[in-house]
């Protein structure tokens, strides 16, 4: 095609951020909560299992102990959620570099958090984070019945922003988040966490080593 006839790239106007593993360091805490609950049921959960089931496929590791939809599964999930909430309330969670990057991007883009976390846990995480004023909107599990890797969370983010997919970009750290973004027609920059670094991110727009690289990567 003649370069003169190429449509110019749309200007980036919005950034949609994953929460866990991108803004806040919660994945190890979530692993510990699941590990403790499964251990009480006589099941030893390795981190490789957790990565494959939870971070790659977006499924619950509690299925190792009970079938989803059963009373036993819901009982285990309630115990896990209570333990996870207790652990979250004790920790400093904001990832190094996040606050200064958000400061650098403030006012330049519409920004939203798009997470498959439950709303209760999200509120506990951000009770002391000080990050929410940087964002124009938040979407949690209560807003999207279909969680990542389903595209619904990011399709709703596009709708909330009022922009076209070409004007939006996603920041993620996991294959399930990447799949959700790509299937919604969005470019996705991946910043692997220490827990997802070894996973496959084929289809990512860019892969960065540290969140501090993001402003220059956007430029």
Residue pairs with C-beta under 8 A, 6 or more apart in sequence:
9 166
10 164
10 166
10 167
11 167
12 109
12 167
12 168
12 169
12 218
13 109
13 110
13 161
13 163
13 167
13 168
14 109
14 110
14 111
14 112
14 161
14 163
14 167
14 168
14 169
15 105
15 109
15 110
15 111
15 112
15 168
15 169
15 170
15 171
15 218
16 111
16 112
16 113
16 114
16 154
16 157
16 161
16 168
16 169
16 170
16 171
16 181
16 186
17 23
17 111
17 112
17 113
17 114
17 135
17 170
17 171
18 113
18 114
18 115
18 170
18 171
18 172
18 173
18 174
18 177
19 26
19 113
19 114
19 115
19 117
19 122
19 125
20 26
20 27
20 30
20 115
20 117
20 173
21 27
21 173
21 174
21 193
21 195
21 196
22 95
22 98
22 171
22 172
22 173
22 191
22 193
22 211
23 94
23 95
23 98
23 113
23 129
23 131
24 93
24 94
24 95
24 98
24 125
24 126
24 129
24 131
25 93
25 94
25 95
25 193
26 88
26 93
26 125
27 55
27 193
27 195
28 195
29 84
29 87
29 88
29 91
30 54
30 84
31 45
31 47
31 50
31 54
31 195
32 87
33 80
33 83
33 84
33 87
34 45
34 50
34 54
34 61
34 62
34 80
35 45
35 50
36 83
37 62
37 76
37 79
37 80
37 83
38 44
38 45
38 61
38 62
38 64
38 65
38 76
39 45
41 65
41 76
43 64
43 65
45 61
45 64
47 195
49 61
49 64
50 61
51 195
51 196
51 199
53 59
53 60
53 61
53 63
53 64
54 60
54 61
55 174
55 175
55 176
55 195
55 196
55 199
56 174
56 175
56 176
56 199
57 149
57 176
58 116
58 147
58 148
58 149
58 176
60 68
60 73
60 77
62 68
62 73
62 76
62 77
62 80
63 73
65 72
65 73
65 76
66 72
66 73
66 75
66 76
67 73
81 118
81 120
81 121
84 121
85 120
85 121
85 124
88 121
88 124
88 125
89 124
89 127
93 125
93 129
94 129
94 130
94 131
95 211
97 210
97 211
97 212
98 131
98 211
99 130
99 131
100 212
101 211
101 212
101 214
101 215
102 111
102 131
102 134
103 134
104 215
105 111
105 134
105 214
105 215
105 218
106 134
110 136
110 161
110 163
111 134
111 135
111 136
112 135
112 136
112 137
112 138
112 139
112 157
112 160
112 161
113 135
113 137
113 138
113 139
114 139
114 153
114 154
114 156
114 157
114 170
115 122
115 138
115 139
115 140
115 141
115 153
116 140
116 141
116 144
116 147
116 148
116 153
117 125
117 140
117 141
118 140
118 141
118 142
119 140
119 141
119 142
122 138
122 140
126 132
132 138
137 157
137 160
137 161
139 153
139 156
139 157
139 160
141 147
143 153
143 156
144 150
144 152
144 153
144 156
145 152
146 152
146 153
147 153
148 174
148 176
148 177
148 179
148 180
149 175
149 176
149 177
149 179
149 180
149 183
150 180
150 183
151 180
151 181
151 183
151 184
152 180
153 180
153 184
154 170
154 180
154 181
154 183
154 184
154 186
155 184
157 168
157 184
158 164
158 165
158 168
158 184
158 185
158 186
161 167
161 168
165 184
165 185
165 186
168 186
168 187
169 186
169 187
169 188
169 189
169 205
169 218
170 177
170 181
170 186
170 187
170 188
170 189
171 188
171 189
171 190
171 191
171 214
172 178
172 180
172 181
172 188
172 189
172 190
172 191
173 190
173 191
173 192
173 193
173 196
174 193
174 196
174 199
175 196
175 199
175 200
175 201
177 188
178 188
178 190
178 201
178 203
178 204
179 203
181 187
181 188
182 188
182 203
187 205
188 203
188 204
188 205
189 204
189 205
189 206
189 207
189 208
189 214
189 217
190 201
190 204
190 206
190 207
190 208
191 207
191 208
191 209
191 210
191 211
191 213
191 214
192 199
192 201
192 207
201 207
206 217
208 214
208 217
